[in-house]
Amino acid sequence: FFCRRPLRLGVGTTAAVTYDDRVARFLRAEPTTYGQVLQRLIGGVAFEIIGGPVCADGYNWWRVRILTTTLEGWLAEGQPGAYWFNIITQR
C-alpha cells in the first residue's frame, strides 16, 4: 500500500486522539491494521510519540505511550484532511 508523507513529528511530541466520524481509534501491538488491539482510544486521550513512523496498510503508524496509563503501542495517523489526533506540543 502507498503511504502519504507522514506528519512531521518528533519523539517527545504530545498529542490527543480526535475523530469527527465518531469511530474510536485503536492502539495496536504492531504497526498494521491486523495487529492485536491493545486498547480502544476515545477522543481526548493524550499520548506521547516515542517512535516511528512506519508505513503499513496505507497508513503511517507512530509508536506512542498513553500518558495516563503508560501503555505503549502503535497508532495510525489517519489521512490528510482526516488526521486521527491533534498535536498538543511538538518536538
Phi, psi and omega per residue, in radians:
F1 nan 2.635 3.113
F2 -1.513 2.348 3.027
C3 -1.964 2.397 3.037
R4 -1.270 2.915 3.090
R5 -0.981 2.283 -3.123
P6 -1.229 2.793 3.018
L7 -1.029 2.635 -3.141
R8 -1.526 1.490 -3.123
L9 -2.069 2.646 3.087
G10 -2.114 2.828 3.052
V11 -0.998 2.342 -3.110
G12 1.749 -0.221 3.059
T13 -1.114 2.404 3.039
T14 -1.935 2.565 -3.096
A15 -2.647 3.035 3.109
A16 -2.348 2.487 3.123
V17 -1.107 2.410 3.053
T18 -2.471 2.717 3.008
Y19 -2.838 2.385 3.113
D20 -1.686 -0.262 -3.074
D21 -1.630 0.079 3.111
R22 1.102 0.414 3.091
V23 -1.875 2.121 -3.141
A24 -1.109 2.663 3.081
R25 -1.725 2.820 -3.070
F26 -2.145 2.317 2.982
L27 -1.499 2.188 -3.035
R28 -2.055 2.740 -3.127
A29 -1.277 -0.501 3.121
E30 -2.258 2.759 -3.137
P31 -1.401 1.193 -3.136
T32 -2.774 2.661 3.098
T33 -1.167 -0.216 3.119
Y34 -1.660 -0.078 -3.122
G35 -1.155 2.620 3.113
Q36 -1.016 2.344 3.091
V37 -1.355 2.112 3.112
L38 -1.585 -0.603 -3.086
Q39 -2.799 2.435 2.989
R40 -1.477 2.258 -3.079
L41 -1.941 2.173 3.090
I42 -1.667 2.942 -3.140
G43 -1.008 2.413 3.097
G44 1.673 -0.197 3.125
V45 -1.170 2.141 -3.098
A46 -1.590 2.574 -3.140
F47 -2.605 2.885 3.078
E48 -2.045 2.383 3.052
I49 -1.281 2.202 3.111
I50 -2.105 -0.039 3.113
G51 -3.120 3.012 3.123
G52 1.808 -3.077 0.101
P53 -1.532 2.821 3.029
V54 -2.214 2.309 3.103
C55 -1.583 2.147 3.082
A56 -2.745 2.433 3.066
D57 0.998 0.514 3.107
G58 1.448 0.112 3.131
Y59 -2.150 2.641 2.910
N60 -1.579 2.211 -3.096
W61 -1.908 2.432 3.114
W62 -2.053 2.390 3.033
R63 -1.376 2.189 -3.052
V64 -2.301 2.772 3.028
R65 -2.130 2.130 3.106
I66 -1.223 2.225 -3.002
L67 -1.208 -0.561 -3.088
T68 -1.445 -0.310 -3.070
T69 -2.207 -0.249 -3.019
T70 1.157 0.165 3.044
L71 -1.091 2.388 -3.138
E72 -2.056 2.587 3.096
G73 -3.128 -2.858 -3.073
W74 -1.964 2.391 -3.138
L75 -2.284 2.253 3.077
A76 -1.289 2.582 -3.120
E77 -1.513 -0.181 -3.064
G78 1.580 -2.686 -3.092
Q79 -2.274 2.780 3.082
P80 -0.911 2.318 -3.102
G81 1.508 -0.208 -3.140
A82 -2.598 0.965 3.104
Y83 -1.267 2.659 -3.001
W84 -1.741 0.182 3.039
F85 -2.722 2.743 3.080
N86 -1.912 2.373 3.135
I87 -1.328 2.336 3.087
I88 -1.695 -0.992 3.050
T89 -2.319 2.486 -3.058
Q90 -2.091 2.481 3.059
R91 -2.137 nan nan
